[in-house]
């Protein structure tokens, strides 16, 4: 499982990206995208796309789906674009 992330904004950041299968590059719909320290999460849509707004800070994003190992990604949201 692989995810590409983009961040936008200054105080709050828009996190968005696509989740796809690493070997085949096919999108993975229905993947859970969760930030535990904020108790917030979303589910990737039918194209594997997700987006969420997060406050500035250091966060850990966990991507999970049945049949795949969880993917954990560190996010540092503190730099204006």
N, C-alpha and C positions, 0 to 999 in steps of 0.2 A: 504494500500500500504506500503510495507516494502522494504528497500534497504540495501544491505550489501556493505560496501566500504572498499577499500584497498588503501594505499598510498605507493609510492615508489619514491626514488630519494632524491636529496639534495636541489638544488636551485629550480628546477621545479619538480613538483610532478605529477606522473601518478595516476589518480583517476580512479578506475574501480570497477565494481560490477554488481550485478543482482537485478532487480526489480521484486517483486512477490506479489501476493495477500496474505494478512496476514492470512486469515482464511483457504484458500484452499492450499496455498503454490504453486499455479500455477504461472508460469512466466507471466509477463505482457509486451508483445511487444508493441512498439510504444509510450512508456512513454517519455515525454519531461523531460530532465535533464538540468536545467538552473542555471547558476551562474550570478545573476544580476549585481553584482559589477564589473564583468569582461566582461559583455555583451557577454557571450559565452554559448553555449549549444549544446547538442547532443540529438539524439533520440535512445532509447533502441532498439536493433535489435529483430529479431523474437524469440529469446530465452530470452529476457528481459535483455541482457547484454549491458553494456555501458562502454566507457572509454574516458578520456580526459586528457590533460596535463594542469596543472594550476601552476602559480607562487606561491612562498611561501607567507604566510599571512593567515589572518582570512577571511573566506568566508562563504556564506550561499548558500546551494544548495537547489533548489526547484524542486520537482518531481511532475509532473502534467499529468493527463490523463482524458479524458472524462468519466464521471460516477464515479469518485473518488474524494475525498477531497485531496487538495494539501498536500504533506508531505514536511516539511522544516527541513533540517538537518544542524547543524553548523559544519564547517570543520576548523580545525587549522592545516595548512600545514607549520610546521616550525621545525620539528624534523627529522634529517636524520635517516634512518633505519640501 
